[in-house]
Amino acid sequence: MNSEEEQLLTLDGQFVQRVSPNTTPSSNTYEAIAHMQRNLGQNLPDFPPVAGPESSNAPENGQENWELNEAIRISREEGKSRQSASNTRFGFNRNHRHFHSHQNNFRDDLEEEVPKEKWTQLEKDLSSLVDLLKTVESKKLEVQEPSQKYLNQVEMSETIKIYSKSDLGFRILGIVRSDKEQRRIDEANWNMLRFVFSRDSRVHESIINLEWTPMEKELLSNIDDFIHRQEKTAFRAGALSIAINFDDFPPNLTCRSKKNETILLRPVVVDGVAVLNATYSMNKTRSPFYGRAPEMPLYHDTLNYPVKAIFDVIMNFLIRGHKTVVYLPKYYKDYITPDGISKVDDVVAFRKLVELEYVQFLENGDDRRDWVWFHEVSKKADDIGAVFVSAIEYRRRTAEIKYEKPSERIITPCFFNAPERLMVLEPTIRYKEPGSTRYKIITEKEILQFCGEDEHSTLCEQLYLDKQIELICHLCQLYPMKALHRVCIQQLLHLVVAAKSDFEMPSMDLEAYARFHNQFVGVDNSEIDNSKIIHNNNEPI
């Protein structure tokens, strides 16, 4: 046998003589190559035929010898590929057409191997585990020590909580109003309903209060004059909402339908992000969601939404007679995370506002790269010619403001940093033109009403009286009303009752009146028969 430098090892384990460029291969070399091709030829590429020494076409120069060595190299690479593919330690090739069917069959075989009684036992074990966890959580509620009871409640899976820095941790939220909260709301509504039904013939005479305060006397006189000046159809279904002017106190009632003209109010688009920004204290302004809207985080405590703030904005425009909608980012659409952490500070009120379609959500549905929150909301305002409640901080600072489009006439709510977040919202704008020293004023009428012929002034964007009354009654169930709103609501509800409009007044009707009387008066005034609080045609209800 020749030395290793003079020989080549083939795939079948045989040594062949190395061929130099100027040497003719021996007969043994040809036989080895031919043997290799017979064994592996079906998987090898088509090589030039190998000639024996007796052939007249035997290689006589280095080019043919080089082709022979190249054929050997290619055969080695092909052999390695086949070996890797067929080696059992690599498993099935995932690109093979039978791989997935084999895998599925393999899983089916495993499932068939598990006896049915094992699955039954597993189901029983899981049920026992669930019962055990419920028992553990119920025992946590029996703890009397306040701090431990609080910690146990926070850890419970069903507890809804919100992170509050002012509370130094999580504050537990309720999915319904507590007894204390509900009593405050009921008491506020009862005080309004006493005035609303104070002259209703269906209420028993023995419980009507005939001692009016000076302000109540003025309100009653204004309501009577207002009804007398209007047509009979002014307070029926299909009539436009009643506008209330806040310039004077008590606020004035304004009928929108007159003989020669009809006042059309602009709808209201509220930028909910700007309202959130307005509730921050001056030294903590963050401008949330500013600029291009990013992918929203699952939860961040700086974005906790104060629901009472948008409630006050909505109620302000609802009393004025406007159709209103608040837009929020899709971040708040799933306002409770899987861990029970709330993104809003009042789940009960927020759920109701969404149900009433006051709160709607915007998202970048087209995946546009130039999608900006402020531009999207302002476009909504421009499309319908709306009153735009937002903040100037969210506008591009390079954009010129001409105060011609609704989105350029921004009014911004101001919240005093008090526990109740007292709101001031003035619907007027003062500005200076470049080079001028005098202020120009856009009046409340120009901002709130369609003036002249406006392409956006359509009846579909108007609020109607029956809907206005229904929505006010719904919102009265969420919070006790502030003094100004309470006086306005008393006038509106007393007006429709005195005009015998027969509108739906959810939770603020005669049945609610009787219930509140039993709750707040009946116990202390036992000489009155509570079953005869309300009568119709002198018959008790």
Disulfide bonds with the S-S distance in Angstrom:
none
